[in-house]
């Protein structure tokens, strides 16, 4: 075993190496935590069902943006196509602007921004909306029970990037099957 005890000139240099042992220990603990937590999270997310709750009827404003989020079925058909069998977890995301117009992510972002911009201008500018928060439009998302979270999260991301500060979800007030 060798040990360095200073140099010939007596100049002491600061140690420039980092002690990586604590870093490796922390990384190993995090790796173990994620190896245990990820499979549990994936299993619980797949079984998630939107609850059927008793709710009060909301007073919708005309300015509120309504989005319907679904996916194609196993055969690749969209919700408006004949023979549609319901949303599939592996299907392609389908977003309907104002519950009617099918849009992709870029179109959703552009249309939502233009819509919000016209509402802000009509209200008298951002200052008017800050003075009266009741005038700020909201986004209401109606997500299919079987639509994967990636589709709903993508829709939320795009409308928030467009400037909408409030996003809510629409649920069924009563069980349609019973």
C-alpha positions in Angstrom: 0.0 0.0 0.0 1.4 3.4 -0.9 0.5 6.8 0.5 1.5 10.2 -0.6 2.6 12.6 2.1 3.2 15.9 0.4 5.6 16.9 -2.3 9.2 17.9 -2.5 8.5 21.6 -2.5 6.0 21.6 0.3 3.2 23.0 -1.9 -0.2 21.6 -0.9 -2.7 21.3 -3.6 -6.4 21.0 -3.0 -7.9 17.6 -3.6 -9.7 17.7 -6.9 -11.5 14.3 -6.9 -15.1 13.9 -5.7 -16.0 11.2 -3.3 -18.5 9.1 -5.3 -19.3 6.6 -2.7 -22.3 8.5 -1.2 -23.5 9.3 -4.7 -23.4 5.6 -5.7 -25.2 4.6 -2.4 -28.0 7.1 -3.1 -28.4 6.0 -6.7 -28.6 2.3 -5.7 -31.3 3.1 -3.1 -33.3 5.1 -5.7 -33.0 2.3 -8.2 -34.3 -0.2 -5.7 -37.3 2.1 -4.8 -38.2 2.6 -8.5 -37.9 -1.1 -9.3 -40.4 -1.8 -6.6 -42.7 1.3 -7.1 -43.1 1.3 -10.9 -44.8 -2.1 -11.4 -47.2 -1.2 -8.6 -48.1 2.1 -10.2 -48.6 0.6 -13.6 -50.9 -2.1 -12.2 -53.1 0.4 -10.3 -53.3 2.9 -13.2 -54.6 0.3 -15.7 -57.5 -0.6 -13.4 -58.5 3.1 -12.8 -62.2 3.8 -13.5 -63.7 7.3 -13.6 -66.2 7.3 -10.6 -69.8 7.9 -11.1 -70.7 10.6 -8.6 -73.7 12.7 -7.7 -72.9 16.2 -8.9 -74.6 19.5 -9.2 -75.3 21.0 -12.6 -72.8 23.6 -13.4 -73.6 26.9 -15.0 -71.6 26.7 -18.2 -70.4 29.8 -19.9 -70.4 30.0 -23.6 -66.7 30.7 -23.5 -65.8 27.4 -21.9 -64.0 25.0 -24.2 -65.4 21.4 -24.2 -63.0 18.6 -25.2 -63.9 15.0 -25.7 -60.9 12.6 -25.5 -61.1 9.0 -26.7 -59.1 6.5 -28.7 -59.6 4.3 -31.7 -61.0 0.8 -31.1 -59.0 -2.4 -31.7 -59.8 -2.3 -35.4 -58.6 1.3 -35.7 -62.1 2.9 -36.0 -62.8 6.4 -34.4 -65.8 7.2 -32.2 -67.9 8.6 -35.1 -67.3 5.6 -37.4 -69.9 2.9 -37.9 -69.1 -0.3 -36.0 -67.0 1.5 -33.4 -66.5 -0.9 -30.4 -65.3 1.5 -27.7 -61.9 3.0 -26.8 -58.9 0.8 -26.6 -55.9 1.2 -24.3 -53.6 0.7 -27.3 -55.6 2.8 -29.7 -54.6 6.2 -31.2 -55.7 9.3 -29.3 -58.7 11.2 -30.7 -59.5 14.7 -29.4 -62.7 16.5 -30.4 -62.7 20.3 -30.1 -66.0 21.5 -28.7 -67.1 17.9 -28.8 -67.5 18.0 -32.6 -64.3 18.8 -34.6 -61.6 16.1 -34.5 -58.2 17.7 -34.1 -54.6 16.6 -33.6 -52.2 18.1 -31.0 -51.0 21.0 -33.1 -54.5 21.9 -34.3 -55.8 21.8 -30.7 -53.0 24.1 -29.5 -53.6 26.6 -32.4 -57.4 26.5 -32.2 -57.4 26.8 -28.4 -55.0 29.8 -28.5 -57.0 31.6 -31.2 -60.2 31.0 -29.3 -58.8 32.3 -26.0 -57.2 35.3 -27.7 -60.5 36.4 -29.2 -62.2 36.0 -25.8 -59.5 38.1 -24.1 -59.8 40.8 -26.7 -63.6 40.8 -26.5 -63.4 41.1 -22.7 -61.1 44.2 -22.9 -57.7 42.6 -22.5 -55.9 40.7 -19.8 -56.4 43.4 -17.3 -60.2 43.0 -17.5 -59.9 39.3 -16.9 -57.6 39.9 -13.9 -60.1 42.3 -12.5 -63.0 39.9 -12.9 -61.8 36.2 -12.7 -65.3 35.0 -13.5 -64.8 36.0 -17.1 -61.8 33.6 -17.5 -62.9 30.7 -19.6 -62.3 27.1 -18.5 -61.7 23.8 -20.3 -64.0 20.9 -19.6 -62.6 17.5 -20.6 -64.9 14.6 -21.1 -62.6 11.6 -21.2 -63.7 8.1 -22.1 -63.3 5.6 -19.2 -61.1 3.4 -21.3 -58.9 6.2 -22.8 -55.3 6.0 -21.6 -54.0 8.7 -19.4 -51.5 9.7 -22.1 -54.3 11.0 -24.3 -56.0 13.0 -21.6 -52.7 14.4 -20.3 -51.7 15.4 -23.8 -55.0 17.3 -24.2 -54.5 19.0 -20.9 -50.9 20.0 -21.7 -51.9 21.5 -25.1 -54.7 23.7 -23.7 -52.6 24.9 -20.8 -49.8 25.8 -23.2 -52.5 27.7 -25.2 -53.1 29.8 -22.0 -56.2 28.3 -20.3 -55.5 28.3 -16.6 -58.3 26.0 -15.4 -59.0 22.5 -16.6 -61.8 20.4 -15.2 -63.3 17.0 -15.9 -66.9 16.0 -16.7 -68.3 12.9 -15.1 -71.7 11.1 -15.2 -73.9 12.2 -12.3 -75.7 8.8 -12.3 -74.9 5.3 -13.5 -76.2 5.0 -17.1 -76.4 1.2 -16.7 -78.4 1.1 -13.5 
